[in-house]
Amino acid sequence: MTSELLTTSFGLETTPKNEIHSKTSELRIKIAALDAELAKNFKAQFSTAPFLSRKTVSFQGNKGKPAYGWYKYKEAFSAGLVEYFLGSYKGRISGKVLDPFAGIGTTLFAASSQGISADGIELLPIGQEIIRARLLSERELTSDDITTIERWITFRPWQKCSDRVPFSTIRITENAYPPEAVEAIERYRGALQQESEKIQAILRLALLCILEDISYTRKDGQYLRWDARSGKRRPGTKAFNKGKILAFDTAITAKLKEILSDICDAESPVTLFPVNQIAEDIRLFNGSCLEVLPTLETASYGAVMTSPPYCNRYDYTRTYALELAMLGLTQAEVLSLRQEMLSCTVENREKDLLKICPQWTRFIEAANQQKLLQTIYTYLKHEKTSGNLNNNGIPRMVRGYFSEMACVMGECARVLKPNARLFMVNDNVRYAGVSISVDMILSDIAQALGFEVEKILVVPGKKGNSSQQMGAYGREPLRKCVYVWRKR
Ligand SMILES: C[S@@+](CC[C@H](N)C(=O)[O-])C[C@H]1O[C@@H](n2cnc3c(N)ncnc32)[C@H](O)[C@@H]1O
């Protein structure tokens, strides 16, 4: 029988189609066998955790919790989750907690409320700004400041402000707001210049919190979705209507009221904290954890509680583009930020990890030695050359993700005190029809880096796949887990 010839996506080589299929099947069988072997090794550590729910491990669990809901950071986990783990291990945590992917600071604030000091590292300026403004709102405001914010709610000084301060846009945020919203934002930015630094920070916080609501966009995982009223439409997509687009005045006054009510209802009166005592128990490092972790002292932390970006192609620099532009980032700065983020998008280029820290050879090697991961790399490369991947950047992204995570994990092992725990929330993912057991692969690498894997807690209710994966390969539920590792 003559073999059918298939041109690869590059059009350079030809390989018989049946050979490609048999190689694909062979690799899939190998992956399934290695996955089953790891599952057997971790059988004692796996358990379904009925006390965890999809709500607890996500931002939704913060609903109704003062301050945590000000800014809708969909990638956040809940304060309840942090309180649960820190509470359960309380007697066994001695020293500060660290979150190398701090987001909007859930770990930091929840730990602090339990009397545990916390350090966080965050690269995305929107996360940094929310943490900074929240610290300030909780610890530095005086009753005069509260009166000033009340005045803003009642008299809306921006309406009469003639001094308009424009804001920058980047390519993907052009025409993101109705013209009347642009005018109101500019007047608001003009009016807030009359206030003290502290009040400005609170007013800017409120503005950042409402941008999505007053815009034509909706945050949607990998990108921003555009309402048809904007006149923009992604090619090949259906017209989208996000529902009500809030008027600026309605949205900003509601947000300022919410912030004020949370501050005033807080258990501790706001004036309790003298101005010079800001955040002694919470410290934030602005920057990439790949750069900051090597500067932290060895054996200095009592626990790590974190959730890294998932290996799911979600691009924070796109999803949070409105906020980044409002914070003044230029197009070039956003592009460079995208490259600095932990690799989890198809656009991430390979990072020179050994240039960041020459001591990381052992960590990278631990990822390179992981057998299941190696076979997944081979499979993805094969699917790429066979033209079966919907994006050719997927193999590089997956490789980058695990190498960088190995370095972060190795550094966490270094900075943790002996016997201290690391708690991590993460999702498994699926590419080219193959589920990648991120939970077992990272846990296996963690063992090589000096951790004992105590538990892999499976969150009940499995997550589905992307519509692309489901359409092409059928449904296969994906695990979401919390890993509990102990530094040996
Ligand atoms: C899943 S979110 C964590 C959310 C956090 N648990 C919370 O409750 O807000 C992952 C975070 O990692 C941040 N991040 C990505 N790459 C980073 C890097 N190289 N260094 C530090 N933070 C990074 C992202 O900006 C994002 O805020």
The ligand as an ORCA input file, in Angstrom:
! r2SCAN-3c Opt
* xyz 0 1
  C      -2.798     32.922     40.128
  S      -2.238     34.558     40.378
  C      -2.058     34.629     42.125
  C      -3.199     35.346     42.775
  C      -3.050     35.472     44.267
  N      -3.036     34.171     44.911
  C      -4.176     36.306     44.827
  O      -4.998     35.771     45.583
  O      -4.291     37.465     44.448
  C      -0.579     34.472     39.843
  C       0.153     35.794     39.989
  O       1.503     35.613     39.623
  C       1.955     36.832     39.048
  N       3.207     36.566     38.313
  C       3.383     36.024     37.088
  N       4.682     35.911     36.800
  C       5.359     36.385     37.873
  C       6.730     36.504     38.188
  N       7.686     36.135     37.322
  N       7.051     37.025     39.398
  C       6.113     37.405     40.285
  N       4.793     37.323     40.031
  C       4.417     36.811     38.844
  C       0.794     37.267     38.200
  O       0.859     38.635     37.902
  C      -0.373     36.905     39.106
  O      -0.742     37.993     39.900
*
